[in-house]
């Protein structure tokens, strides 16, 4: 048949070239599909994350809403649903696996009595952890780690609050509110970034220029 068509001048070159390109495309697609499937299998087997977990891949972050052997779907903070081929997922930070934590840096003014500020932070955290509304969400006694840094914002005091999975944001917001109110009652200000300006006396410079 092909010989007969060739006799009548039918050119098969475009057809052969097209078939070759289609074969290459199918080969690449199958390789990507295989990579997606293998990585998806490992994600599920190793229980790296599951539906409802909050993860950060370095490029994307959000709540896992869909997961199968080929893709992972995340809902980000803007409400967008992001579909990611599993082969594109490498290192993953799971923010809600087993437990979560409020990791809070509290900046206070350098002129504030440091020990008083630490005591207020500790008291506020303990009171919240004993509050019937919040104690079920806080699974360990809060830990004030102490003075963590000196910065342009002031003295940085770090506190850790271990929570139930995915409860760190809610607990963190409530603790910040309580701490602000406690600081207000004690007359302690949360510091803001500081800048120092040095103003030099340039009058002598201008007088010298006028003389010349």
Secondary structure as UniProt FT lines:
FT   HELIX           2..7
FT   TURN            8..9
FT   HELIX           13..45
FT   TURN            46..47
FT   TURN            51..52
FT   STRAND          54..56
FT   STRAND          61..67
FT   STRAND          71..75
FT   TURN            77..78
FT   STRAND          81..85
FT   HELIX           86..88
FT   STRAND          93..94
FT   TURN            95..96
FT   STRAND          100..108
FT   TURN            110..111
FT   HELIX           114..130
FT   TURN            132..137
FT   STRAND          143..151
FT   TURN            152..153
FT   STRAND          154..163
FT   TURN            165..166
FT   HELIX           168..186
FT   HELIX           203..211
//
